[in-house]
Amino acid sequence: MKDYTEEYMLKENEYLLKIDVDNIVNDVPIGFMTRYNQNGTIPVAFKEWGHHYYTKGTTPLKVYVFEEVFNSGWKVLGWRWGTSQNWAVLEHPLHFGVEIYLLDFLSILKNTTIINGEIIGEYKWEARKLIKK
């Protein structure tokens, strides 16, 4: 993981990442991973995510460049109901939470083993989904 600079161009397996240490699920800070829009801009939802005006003012969270590769050690943290989509909240092996579509997670459940909340196998996060190796 490295600090993001505005002139940096993401490589194929790289994402922008923010981690909000004030947004905790089961002792794990929640992160937000994204790639650029098709026109090369950062998505508005990513820019705005993590601003807690009532506690932090308008100080934005630090942005990192993160290479996502297949890893074992993914864990189930919980789920969240959204207005247009429901989400499974998972702990990344590097100890930050990410969300994937709940329906995709339910598909994973049909074809894998989970022991004590850990998803057995090697996976990586990609576009709000978890991909198995």
N, C-alpha and C positions, 0 to 999 in steps of 0.2 A: 504494500500500500504506500502510495506517495502523495504528496500535496499536489493539488490541481492548480494549474496556471491557465489563464484565458487562451493563450496561444496553443495549448496542447491539443493534439488530435488523437482521439481514442483509437486504439488498435482493435482488432477483431474481438478478442475476448475481454476487453476492458470496459468498465462501467464507471460512471461518476457515483460516488458514495458519500452520503451524510450519515452520521450516527448521532442520535439525540439522547444524550445521557440523562435527560430529565423525563424521558418517555420509556418507562421500564415495564417489562412483562416478565414475571418470575425471575427477577434479578438480572435480566438481560436487557441492555439498551437496544432500542429499535433503530434500524437503519433504513435508508431509502436508496435503492440502486436504480440507475437509469442510463440510457444512452442518449446521444443527441437526437433531435428531431431530424427528419429527412433534409431540411434546409440548413442543417448544421448548428442550430440554436439549442440552448438548454431548455427542456420543457418547463413551462411556467409552474406546474405543480411541484416540480423538484426545487425550483428557486424559492417558492413560498413555504415549502415544507420545513417544519422545525422552528418557525417563528412563534414564540410564546410571548405575546405582547404584555401579558399580565405579570410575567416573571423576568423576562430577559430583555424587554424593550424591543428594539428592532435589530439587534445583533444577530447576523446570520450564522448558521452553523458552518464549521469548516468543511470544505469539499475535498475529497480525495479521489485519486484514480486507483481503481482496484481491478486486478486481473482475476477473473472468475474461472476456476478450473474444477474438474471433478474432484470431490472430496468425500470421505466417509465422516460420520459424526454429526449428521443433521439430526435435530431433535424437534419434537412437537412442543410448542409453547402454549398454544390455544387457538382461538378463532375470533373473528370480529365480523359483525354484521354491518354492511355498508348500505347506502341508499340504492345503488344499482348493481352491486356485486358483493358477495360474501367472501371472506378471506380466511385462509389458514395462516397462523403465525408460527414461523419456524425459526429455530436458532441455527444460524450459520455455524459451521465448524470453527470459525474464527471469533465466535462469541459476540455476535450482534444479531438481532432479530430481523427477519424479512418476511414479507407477506407474499403468498401465492394464491391464485384463484382456488377457492374451496372445492369447486367441482373437479379441478385437476388433481387436487390432493386426494379426493375420494377415489379417483381412478388409480392413484398410486397405492392406496390402501388395498385394493383388490389384488395387486400383483407383487406385494413385498411384505416383509416381516418388520414389525416394530416391537422392540424389546425395551421395556422401561422408558418409553417415549422416544427412543432413538430409532431412526429409520435405517435399516440395515442395507448397505450397498453404497456405491459411489454416485453422487448426484452433483449437479450444479444448477444455480439459479439462472434463468434466462427468460426475459420478457414476462415476468409475473408467473412463471411456471417453474417447476422443478423437473429437470431432465435427468434421466438415468443413463449411466454409462453403458 
